[in-house]
């Protein structure tokens, strides 16, 4: 183009690279939506996350019960008669 450059406007090769990058990202998105090859991994990940939340909830609920039991055993041992 006669060697004229406009400041702030991308050159033709930059525009073509952007289109190519857009096409690549569109292709990757299309494959993620349409293909089912990674579906099992996602399901296992969701199962692991659910079990982790369940484990944290169980430990939160059981923790005071175990602490009370431990304190009871400790008191019994401290008050036991010496042999």
C-alpha positions, 0 to 999 in steps of 0.5 A, a space after each residue: 500500500 504505497 508504504 503508508 502506515 497509519 498509526 493505531 491501525 493493525 497491519 494486514 498480517 496482524 489482521 490475518 493472525 487475529 482471524 486465524 487465532 479467532 478461528 482456532 479458538 472457535 474450533 477448540 470451543 466447538 470441539 469442547 462442546 461437541 466431543 464427549 471424550 473428556 466427559 468421563 474426566 469431568 464426571 470424576 472431577 465432579 464426584 471427587 468435589 462432591 465427596 470432598 464437600 461431604 467429607 468436610 461436612 462429616 468432619 465438622 459434625 463429628 469433631 465435637 462428638 469425638 472431642 467430648 468422647 476423648 475428654 471423657 476418656 481422659 477424665 476417666 484415666 485421670 480419676 482411675 485409682 492407682 494400682 
